[in-house]
Amino acid sequence: MPGNNISRAEAAERSSHLSIKHYEVLLDVSGGAESFIATTKVSFDCNKVGYESFIDAVGKRIISATLNGQSVDVSNYDGESVFLKNLQASNELVIEIEAIYSKCGEGLQRSVDPADNEVYLYSQGETAFIRNMYPCFDQPDLKATFSFTAIAPAHWQVISNNPVMQVSDLGDKKKWEFTTTPIMSTYITALVAGPYSFIHDKYEGKKSIPLGIYCRKSLFEHLDSDEIFLITKQGFAYFEEVFGLAYPFDKYDQIAVVDFNWGAMENAGAVTFREDLLVFRSKVTERMYNARANTILHEMAHMWFGDMVTMKWWDDLWLNESFAEWSSYLALVEATKFKNSWAGFNAERKNWAYRQDQLSSTHPIATDMVDIDTVKANFDGITYAKGASVLHQLVAHVGRDNFIKGLQKYFAKHAFKNTVLLDLLVELEATSGRDLSSWVSTWLQTSGVNTLRPVIETDGDSYKSIAIKQEAPKIPAGSTELRPHRAAVGLFDLKDGTTTP
């Protein structure tokens, strides 16, 4: 039964027949504290006339629903899905729903600032929660364009993926209309609303990008926007050069949101952050500034890898997150003042992966994501940090220049489309001349930590031979897995307290 836990098989069946063209979404958040009204008008095609399918729609009740001008029977609405019968080659579906504000950060979260009793909203769509905000075909490979409109109290700001097209005065309310987005997946669409304070700037690179930073009014005095804008501009300059393509969206806002149950979320053009990661209320250590810069760059890397080019299904969640993790550290070292960030990655992120990979609960990096519940259980140190470590090894394996060239071809070839891991490997094999099938099978499809030990023979004060011995993982039990490594060996002497190569 479809619902929040849609299976991969259900999603594949639906996308094999449906092609989504465009959404018009109207959200009225000017009413009560428990619910809001969401209206979706979606245009889509079906390659099998008469086919039956469903749209994801989580809420309290369906107010109205029509398909191609005819009423849809919602008498058996289960709070999760609306079933659609007798689909035509071209279809227009209109659903108005009373949706429920979230109290756990899934869907459209509503929070009250205890400092001034102001209300703040933000959306969270990953993995399959944007259906809690508006009816949609909520899976990564059913991409479409989106036109968002919101009705909100007059003193609020409203932010979505695209720039504001028009704001209309409705007395004690305002109507915010946004320009149409490029093609994107549902889970990275966004709405943020409330009496946010903000500051704007602009990045001038391959194209001009309007920048914004938003936070609660009660936090605005602590916002060090100059430092955040600096890291943001350095990131754009770096990624546009390395990835070979301009930033693919029309503006870039970064919003500190209250009661966020993640670190940050890569909504296209409207990135949300847990407040204490973006806004520091007191003096903090250099490590915290480094961590903030890392998070900013991680989410920015997703704009290309994840938002513009998107995984077909969550089997490639690891690649989505590992790539952003690897890219952010690369940019930190090569484009910002945080030059020692790989040492921090090794001490913190990689050790996180080492610990998780030596537990009985370990799993391969590439996991069989049979449904959304399985996906939610795999946002862990293996998906993020081990995956990023293995990507770093892959860069060494194929050569950095070959990796970057393959990556640029991948972005250019698959822009605004969906991909699987093989699509990236094809480009890397072409640029490097290496067959990566055995690399994939041993690094991505098995689990556990290999041990590398030096085997050294000396002759007096000289090295006679140096070798590296690899041992199979102790967990999982009985593993015989040995993996290819490309490593550098450094020899150093300690003389009078000084280390020399």
N, C-alpha and C positions, 0 to 999 in steps of 0.2 A: 504494500500500500504506500503510495507516495506521501510525502510529508517532509519534515525537516531532515529526516534520515533517508533521502533519496539514494538509491543504489546506482552503481556505475552502469549496470545493465539497463535500468529504467531510463537513465539519462541518455545512454547510447541509442536506445529505441526511439526516444523522443527526437533527438537531433538528427536521426537518419531520415525523418519525414518532414520536420519543420525547419523553416528558414525565417528568422525574425528580421524584420526590416526597420521598424521604428516604434518607439514608445513616446507617448505624451503622458506625463505624470503630474497630477495636481495633488498637493498635500496641504490640507487646511489644519494648521497647528495652533489656531487661535482660540480653541475651545477649552474643554475641561482638562483636568489633571490626569485622568486615567486613559483616555482614548483620543484619537484624532481621525480625520476622514482622509482616505486616499482613493484617488480615482485614476485608473490606468486605461488609456486607449492604446492598444497595440495592433500594429499591422504586421501580418505574417503570411507566408506561403506554406502550402502543404503539397507534397509530391504524390499524394494518394487520396484522391477524392473519396469522401465518406469515412476517412480515418477518424478514430477516436483518440483523444489525448487528454491532457490536464494542464492547468496553469497553477503555479504555486501561489497561494493566497492565505496567509496566516492572519487571523483576526477574530474579532468578537462576533461579527455578523456580516453577511453580504446585503448591502442596501439595494443594489440592482446589478444585473448582468445581462448584456445582449451580445449575441454573436451574429454578425452579418445582418443586423437589424431585427433579429428574432430573440425573444426572451430565452435565457438559459435557465434550466431547472436547477435551483439551488436548495431545494427542499431537504436534501440529504447532506448539506454542507457540513463537513467534519471539522471545521476550524483550521484546515490546512490546505485543501486543494479544491479547485472547481473543475469539474469534468466537462469536457467539450466533445460533442458528438457531431457527426456529419460535416466534417471540415471540408472546405472547398479549396480550389487551387490558390485563390487569394482570399484572405480573411481579415475582418476587423472586429476585434473584441473590446468591449467597454465594460469595466467592472468598477463599481463604487463599493468601498468596504469601510466598515468601522474597525480600525486597527487599534492595537493596544500598545501603549508606551512600555518600553522595557525598563526593568529595574536591575537587570544583570548585564547590560551592555551588549545585547544581541538584538539587532533591529534598530529601532529609533529610541535611544535612551533619553529619559527625562530626569533631570536632577535640579535640586534647589540649593542655591548658594546660601549657607547659614550666615554669611557676613551681611547680606542685604536682602535675603529672601527672593532674589531674582531667579528666574527659571532658565535653564540652559539645556539645549537638545544637541545630540549628535547621532549620526548613524554608524552602524558597524555591520558590514555585509558578509565578511569572510567567516566561515566557509559558505554557509547556505542560509544566511539570516536576513538578507535584504528583502526576502519575501515577507518578513515580519513588518516591513515598512510600506510596501506597495505590491500588488499582484504582478507577477512576472514569471517568465520561464527561467528559473534560477539555477543555471549551470554554466560553467565557463565557456563552453563551445557554442552557445546560442547567443552570439554577439549581436548588437544592434546599435543604432544611434538613439539618443535620448534628448527630449526637451522637458526640462523640469520647470514647474511653477509652484510657488508656495504662498500661502496666505498666513500672515503672522502678525502679532501685536505691532503697533506702529513704531515703538521705540527699539525694536529688535533689528539686528543684522541677520541676513540669511546668506549662506555660502553653499554653493554646489560645485559640480565639476567644472563648469564653464563660466565665463564672465556673465555679469548681469546685462541683460538686454534692455529691461525696462522695469521701473518701480512705479506702481500706481497707488495713489492715496485713497483709502477706503474708510476715512474717518479715523476710528481708533485702531484700524488695521491697515496693513499695506500688502499689496500683491507684488511679489517678486517673480519676474520672468527671466529665464536664462537662455542663452544661445544654445543651439543644438550641438551636442558633443560629436566627436569622431566615433567610429565604431568601437565599442568596448563591451566587456563582460558586465553582467549585472552586479557581481559582488564588489566591484570597485566604484559603483555609483555612490553618490553621497549627498546628504543634506545636513547642514549644521546651522542652528538658529538660536538666537538669544541676544541679550544686550551686550554682546562682545565688544571689548575695546580692541583697537587694531592700529597697525601702522603699515604703510605701503612703500614699495621701492620698485626697482626695475633692473632686470639683467639684460645687457646688450651683448649678444653672441651671434650665433648663426641666424637668430631672429630675436626680436625684442620680446621679453617675457615679463609681464606684470607679476610682482611678488607681493604677498601679504603675510602678516603674522597676526594671529588673533588669540586672545585669552580672556578670561573672566575680568570684569571691571576691577574686582577686588585684588587681582594679581598684577594688574598692568604696571604698577610702580616698580615691580621687580623684573620686568622684561628687559633683558639686555639685547635689544634688537640688532644693534650694530654687529655684534659677534655672530648672531644667527644668520644675518644677511651675508656676512663675509663668507662663512662656510658654504652657504647656499650658492653663492656666485662662483666660488672656487669649484664646487661640485659640478655645476652646469658646464663651466669651461672645460673641465677635465673629461666628463662623460661625452660631451658633444664631439670632442676630438677622438677619444678612444673608441667610442661606439660608431662613429662615422656618420651619425644622423643628428639633426637638430632635435631638440625637445619636441615630442610629438603632440603636445596639447597646447591650450591657448592661454593659460595662466597657471600660477603656482602659489597656492595658499598653504600655510602651515598653521594648524590650530591646536592649541593646548586645551584639552577637554577634561572635565571632571568625571570621576568615577569610571575611568577607562580601565577595562580588564585586560588590555594588551599593553605592549610597549609603545607601538605606533602602528598605523595602518595606511597602506599605499593607495588610498582612493585617488583616482586620476585627477590631478590638479587641485586636490583638497585633502592634504595629508593630515591625519589626526595623530596627536601625541598624548601620552599620559602626562599630566601636568608637571610632575616633578622631574621628568626627563627633559623638558623644554624650558621651564621657568624655574630659576633658582631663587628661593626667598632669602637666602643668606649666603655667606661665603662658602665655597665648596672647593674640593681638591682639584688638582689638574686632571686627575683620572676622571672626574665627573664631566669636565669640559670635553675630554677626549671621548667619553661614552656618548655625550650628546651629539658631538660631531659625527661619530660613527652611525648613530641612529638616523640623523638627518640624511647622510649619504646613502645608507641602506635603503631608505624609502625612496630616495631620488633615483637610485639605480633601477628600482622596480618600474619606474615610468616607461623604461624601454623594455626591460626583461620582466614580464608579468602583466603590465598594463597594455602596452602596444602589441607585443607578441605574448600570447597567453597560452598556458598549458591547456590541452584539450580536456583533460580530466585531472583529478587530484593525485593520480599516480606520480606525476612530476612535481608535486609540492616541494620535494627535497631540492629539485633543480631550481625552482623559483626562489626559494629562500637561501639556498647555498650560494647561488650566483650573486644575490644582493649582498650577502655576508662577505663573500670574497671581494666583490667590487668595492664595497665601502672601505675595506682595509687598504686595498690598492690605492684608492683615491686619497685616503688619509695620509699615506706615506708619500705619495708623489705630487700632491696638490695642496696640502695644508701644512701647518706648523707642527703637526703631530707625527714627526718622522719616525718615531720608535714604535709605531702602532702594531707592527707584526710581532714585536716582543710581547705586547699586551695580549694580542690574539693567542699566542702560544701559552701564556701563563693562565689566561682566564677561559677563553672560548674553547681552545683545543683540549684543555684539561677537563672541561665540562664533558666534552665528547668522550675522552678517554674513560672517565668514570662511568658514564652510561653504557659504554660499549663493553664493559667488563662485568655487567650485571646479568642475571639470568633473563631479564626483560629485554636484552638487546635485540636488535632487528637489523636487517640489511638497510642500506641507505635508500634504495629503491624498493619500496614496500607495496604489496598488493592492496591497493585502496579500494576495497569492494563496495564501500558505502561511506556516507558522511561521518558516521560515528567512528569508523576506522581512521578517517582523516584527522578528526579532532584529537585522537589519541597520539598523533605522531608529530605534533609541534614540540619537538624536543631537541636535545643536544646532538642527536645523530642526524636529524633532518637539517639542522642549521650548521652546527660547528664541524661535525665530522664531514658532512657534505662539502662545506667550504674548504676544509683541509684537503680533501680528495680532489676538488677542482684545482687547488693550488698545485697538487701533484700532477694533475693532467696538463696544466700549463707547462710545467717542466718537462713532461713526457713528450709533448708535441712541439715544444718550443714556443716562447712567448710571442714572437712575431707571427708565427703560423696561427696561434690561438686567436690573436687579435684580428688577423685577416679573415679567419673563418667566422668569427663573431660578427664582423661587419657585414659579411655576405649573408649571414643568417638573418640579421635585422632587416637588411634591404629586401631580401626575398620574401620574408614572412610578416612584414609590417601590417598590423591591424588584423592578423589572422591567428589561428590556433595551431599549435605544434605539439609534437611528442619529442622525446629525447633523441630519437633517430635523426630528426631533422637537423639538430645541432651537430651530431656526430658526422653526418654526411659532409658538412662544410669543413669540419676539422680534419677529417680524413683527406679531403681534397687538397687542403692547403699544406698539410704536413706529409702526405704520402704514407701515413701509417694506418694499418688496420687496427681499429680500436675495439673489435668485438671481444677479444680475450681480456682486455683491460676492463671493459664494462662488466663482464661476467664475474671477475674476481673482486674488483673494488666495490661495485655497486650492488651486487646480488648476493653477497655473503656478509657475515657479521664477524665481530671480534677484532682484537688488537694483536698484531704481530709484534714480536720483540726483536730488535736489532742489537747485536752485540759486536764489539770490536774484537778481532782475533789478531793479535800483534806478536810478531817475532822480532827480537832485537839481537844485535851483534855488537856488544859493547855499548857505545854511546850512539849507535846508528840503528835505524829501523831496517830490519832484513825483509819483512813483508807485513803488509797490512791488508786485512780482509774484513768483510762484514758478514756475520752469520745471522740468518733470519730463522726465527722459530715460529711455529704455527700458534694461533690463538689458543689460550686455555679455556676460554668460553666462546662459543659453545663447545661442550665436551666432545672430544673425538675429532676436532677439526684438524685437517691437514693442509689448510689453505696457506699458500705462500704467494705473496703479491710482488709484482714488479715495482721497484723504486728507482727513481733517479735522484741521487744524493751527491753532495759535495763533502769531501773529507778534508778537514783542516788540521795541520800539524803545527804545534806551537811549543816554544821553549820558555821556561820561566827562569830568568836570570836577574838576580838582584832585585827581586820583587816586580820585575817588568815582564810582561808577556810579549814575545815576538814570534812572528810566523817563521 
